[in-house]
Amino acid sequence: MLTPQACLCSEELLAVAKEKQWQRQIETNNRVKERLEQIIGSLKGIS
């Protein structure tokens, strides 16, 4: 189940990756964050 915690976790991972300049992790977590936001937006439109 998709939860707000999943988004928070992605944001936290993204912040750590940026801090440590882990480029591959930044790219991956940006994609995850964008997809989660799209899914949540779609679900909000359904309910």
N, CA, C and O atoms as a Tinker XYZ file with bonds, in Angstrom:
   188  protein
     1  N      0.837000   -1.185000    0.000000    73     2
     2  CA     0.000000    0.000000    0.000000    64     1     3
     3  C      0.880000    1.245000    0.000000    63     2     4     5
     4  O      1.879000    1.311000    0.717000    81     3
     5  N      0.509000    2.212000   -0.794000    73     3     6
     6  CA     1.244000    3.453000   -0.898000    64     5     7
     7  C      0.862000    4.370000    0.254000    63     6     8     9
     8  O     -0.320000    4.621000    0.491000    81     7
     9  N      1.851000    4.860000    0.958000    73     7    10
    10  CA     1.584000    5.714000    2.107000    64     9    11
    11  C      2.383000    7.006000    2.020000    63    10    12    13
    12  O      3.366000    7.073000    1.281000    81    11
    13  N      1.979000    8.030000    2.761000    73    11    14
    14  CA     2.781000    9.251000    2.821000    64    13    15
    15  C      4.190000    8.976000    3.347000    63    14    16    17
    16  O      5.135000    9.693000    3.017000    81    15
    17  N      4.320000    7.936000    4.166000    73    15    18
    18  CA     5.633000    7.587000    4.698000    64    17    19
    19  C      6.587000    7.178000    3.576000    63    18    20    21
    20  O      7.790000    7.424000    3.659000    81    19
    21  N      6.050000    6.554000    2.531000    73    19    22
    22  CA     6.887000    6.162000    1.395000    64    21    23
    23  C      7.494000    7.396000    0.743000    63    22    24    25
    24  O      8.664000    7.385000    0.361000    81    23
    25  N      6.712000    8.454000    0.613000    73    23    26
    26  CA     7.224000    9.697000    0.043000    64    25    27
    27  C      8.263000   10.331000    0.955000    63    26    28    29
    28  O      9.298000   10.811000    0.492000    81    27
    29  N      7.984000   10.329000    2.249000    73    27    30
    30  CA     8.941000   10.899000    3.200000    64    29    31
    31  C     10.253000   10.143000    3.168000    63    30    32    33
    32  O     11.327000   10.743000    3.220000    81    31
    33  N     10.165000    8.826000    3.083000    73    31    34
    34  CA    11.366000    8.007000    3.038000    64    33    35
    35  C     12.179000    8.345000    1.786000    63    34    36    37
    36  O     13.401000    8.477000    1.860000    81    35
    37  N     11.518000    8.483000    0.649000    73    35    38
    38  CA    12.202000    8.830000   -0.597000    64    37    39
    39  C     12.857000   10.197000   -0.487000    63    38    40    41
    40  O     13.979000   10.391000   -0.956000    81    39
    41  N     12.165000   11.141000    0.127000    73    39    42
    42  CA    12.729000   12.480000    0.295000    64    41    43
    43  C     13.954000   12.451000    1.205000    63    42    44    45
    44  O     14.936000   13.147000    0.947000    81    43
    45  N     13.900000   11.651000    2.262000    73    43    46
    46  CA    15.042000   11.536000    3.168000    64    45    47
    47  C     16.229000   10.892000    2.459000    63    46    48    49
    48  O     17.363000   11.349000    2.601000    81    47
    49  N     15.970000    9.837000    1.698000    73    47    50
    50  CA    17.043000    9.188000    0.944000    64    49    51
    51  C     17.643000   10.145000   -0.072000    63    50    52    53
    52  O     18.858000   10.166000   -0.269000    81    51
    53  N     16.803000   10.928000   -0.710000    73    51    54
    54  CA    17.268000   11.902000   -1.685000    64    53    55
    55  C     18.152000   12.957000   -1.025000    63    54    56    57
    56  O     19.177000   13.343000   -1.587000    81    55
    57  N     17.773000   13.421000    0.148000    73    55    58
    58  CA    18.568000   14.423000    0.866000    64    57    59
    59  C     19.945000   13.879000    1.228000    63    58    60    61
    60  O     20.950000   14.574000    1.078000    81    59
    61  N     19.991000   12.641000    1.702000    73    59    62
    62  CA    21.277000   12.023000    2.057000    64    61    63
    63  C     22.139000   11.866000    0.812000    63    62    64    65
    64  O     23.334000   12.160000    0.837000    81    63
    65  N     21.534000   11.405000   -0.274000    73    63    66
    66  CA    22.278000   11.206000   -1.515000    64    65    67
    67  C     22.856000   12.527000   -2.024000    63    66    68    69
    68  O     23.995000   12.570000   -2.488000    81    67
    69  N     22.071000   13.605000   -1.936000    73    67    70
    70  CA    22.562000   14.913000   -2.372000    64    69    71
    71  C     23.701000   15.385000   -1.478000    63    70    72    73
    72  O     24.695000   15.927000   -1.961000    81    71
    73  N     23.550000   15.178000   -0.178000    73    71    74
    74  CA    24.578000   15.587000    0.777000    64    73    75
    75  C     25.906000   14.885000    0.494000    63    74    76    77
    76  O     26.974000   15.486000    0.605000    81    75
    77  N     25.825000   13.612000    0.128000    73    75    78
    78  CA    27.034000   12.817000   -0.106000    64    77    79
    79  C     27.437000   12.777000   -1.578000    63    78    80    81
    80  O     28.403000   12.114000   -1.955000    81    79
    81  N     26.671000   13.507000   -2.407000    73    79    82
    82  CA    26.935000   13.611000   -3.840000    64    81    83
    83  C     26.958000   12.245000   -4.528000    63    82    84    85
    84  O     27.832000   11.958000   -5.345000    81    83
    85  N     25.980000   11.417000   -4.179000    73    83    86
    86  CA    25.827000   10.095000   -4.795000    64    85    87
    87  C     24.922000   10.254000   -6.004000    63    86    88    89
    88  O     23.705000   10.113000   -5.883000    81    87
    89  N     25.484000   10.540000   -7.150000    73    87    90
    90  CA    24.712000   10.901000   -8.333000    64    89    91
    91  C     23.713000    9.823000   -8.751000    63    90    92    93
    92  O     22.563000   10.141000   -9.055000    81    91
    93  N     24.125000    8.571000   -8.770000    73    91    94
    94  CA    23.216000    7.494000   -9.193000    64    93    95
    95  C     22.027000    7.379000   -8.235000    63    94    96    97
    96  O     20.896000    7.175000   -8.677000    81    95
    97  N     22.270000    7.505000   -6.945000    73    95    98
    98  CA    21.186000    7.449000   -5.960000    64    97    99
    99  C     20.249000    8.641000   -6.115000    63    98   100   101
   100  O     19.036000    8.510000   -5.948000    81    99
   101  N     20.811000    9.796000   -6.434000    73    99   102
   102  CA    19.993000   10.994000   -6.651000    64   101   103
   103  C     19.043000   10.760000   -7.819000    63   102   104   105
   104  O     17.847000   11.035000   -7.723000    81   103
   105  N     19.588000   10.246000   -8.931000    73   103   106
   106  CA    18.762000    9.986000  -10.113000    64   105   107
   107  C     17.661000    8.980000   -9.802000    63   106   108   109
   108  O     16.499000    9.191000  -10.152000    81   107
   109  N     18.031000    7.889000   -9.146000    73   107   110
   110  CA    17.066000    6.838000   -8.831000    64   109   111
   111  C     15.976000    7.356000   -7.908000    63   110   112   113
   112  O     14.793000    7.131000   -8.162000    81   111
   113  N     16.352000    8.039000   -6.850000    73   111   114
   114  CA    15.369000    8.508000   -5.874000    64   113   115
   115  C     14.509000    9.644000   -6.414000    63   114   116   117
   116  O     13.361000    9.797000   -5.995000    81   115
   117  N     15.041000   10.438000   -7.332000    73   115   118
   118  CA    14.208000   11.447000   -7.984000    64   117   119
   119  C     13.099000   10.779000   -8.788000    63   118   120   121
   120  O     11.947000   11.211000   -8.749000    81   119
   121  N     13.456000    9.713000   -9.525000    73   119   122
   122  CA    12.448000    8.987000  -10.304000    64   121   123
   123  C     11.403000    8.361000   -9.388000    63   122   124   125
   124  O     10.208000    8.419000   -9.676000    81   123
   125  N     11.847000    7.765000   -8.292000    73   123   126
   126  CA    10.914000    7.148000   -7.342000    64   125   127
   127  C      9.972000    8.206000   -6.784000    63   126   128   129
   128  O      8.762000    7.991000   -6.725000    81   127
   129  N     10.513000    9.335000   -6.379000    73   127   130
   130  CA     9.703000   10.418000   -5.808000    64   129   131
   131  C      8.671000   10.915000   -6.819000    63   130   132   133
   132  O      7.506000   11.114000   -6.474000    81   131
   133  N      9.096000   11.115000   -8.065000    73   131   134
   134  CA     8.173000   11.586000   -9.096000    64   133   135
   135  C      7.047000   10.584000   -9.329000    63   134   136   137
   136  O      5.885000   10.968000   -9.459000    81   135
   137  N      7.391000    9.313000   -9.381000    73   135   138
   138  CA     6.372000    8.281000   -9.604000    64   137   139
   139  C      5.398000    8.196000   -8.432000    63   138   140   141
   140  O      4.191000    8.055000   -8.631000    81   139
   141  N      5.919000    8.279000   -7.220000    73   139   142
   142  CA     5.032000    8.252000   -6.052000    64   141   143
   143  C      4.071000    9.435000   -6.076000    63   142   144   145
   144  O      2.887000    9.289000   -5.771000    81   143
   145  N      4.587000   10.606000   -6.440000    73   143   146
   146  CA     3.732000   11.789000   -6.507000    64   145   147
   147  C      2.650000   11.621000   -7.573000    63   146   148   149
   148  O      1.508000   12.030000   -7.366000    81   147
   149  N      3.005000   11.016000   -8.721000    73   147   150
   150  CA     2.019000   10.773000   -9.777000    64   149   151
   151  C      0.947000    9.799000   -9.304000    63   150   152   153
   152  O     -0.244000   10.017000   -9.528000    81   151
   153  N      1.375000    8.729000   -8.651000    73   151   154
   154  CA     0.433000    7.719000   -8.163000    64   153   155
   155  C     -0.507000    8.324000   -7.132000    63   154   156   157
   156  O     -1.718000    8.109000   -7.187000    81   155
   157  N      0.046000    9.077000   -6.196000    73   155   158
   158  CA    -0.778000    9.699000   -5.158000    64   157   159
   159  C     -1.768000   10.676000   -5.787000    63   158   160   161
   160  O     -2.935000   10.720000   -5.397000    81   159
   161  N     -1.304000   11.455000   -6.758000    73   159   162
   162  CA    -2.198000   12.385000   -7.444000    64   161   163
   163  C     -3.335000   11.667000   -8.147000    63   162   164   165
   164  O     -4.479000   12.118000   -8.111000    81   163
   165  N     -3.020000   10.550000   -8.785000    73   163   166
   166  CA    -4.053000    9.757000   -9.466000    64   165   167
   167  C     -5.057000    9.204000   -8.469000    63   166   168   169
   168  O     -6.263000    9.229000   -8.713000    81   167
   169  N     -4.561000    8.709000   -7.355000    73   167   170
   170  CA    -5.443000    8.137000   -6.340000    64   169   171
   171  C     -6.338000    9.198000   -5.710000    63   170   172   173
   172  O     -7.495000    8.925000   -5.392000    81   171
   173  N     -5.819000   10.384000   -5.530000    73   171   174
   174  CA    -6.637000   11.465000   -4.970000    64   173   175
   175  C     -7.763000   11.830000   -5.927000    63   174   176   177
   176  O     -8.858000   12.195000   -5.499000    81   175
   177  N     -7.488000   11.728000   -7.225000    73   175   178
   178  CA    -8.508000   12.028000   -8.223000    64   177   179
   179  C     -9.614000   10.990000   -8.253000    63   178   180   181
   180  O    -10.743000   11.294000   -8.635000    81   179
   181  N     -9.298000    9.771000   -7.854000    73   179   182
   182  CA   -10.271000    8.676000   -7.857000    64   181   183
   183  C    -11.217000    8.777000   -6.674000    63   182   184   185
   184  O    -12.412000    8.512000   -6.803000    81   183
   185  N    -10.684000    9.160000   -5.524000    73   183   186
   186  CA   -11.511000    9.150000   -4.302000    64   185   187
   187  C    -12.391000   10.354000   -4.160000    63   186   188
   188  O    -13.130000   10.465000   -3.182000    81   187
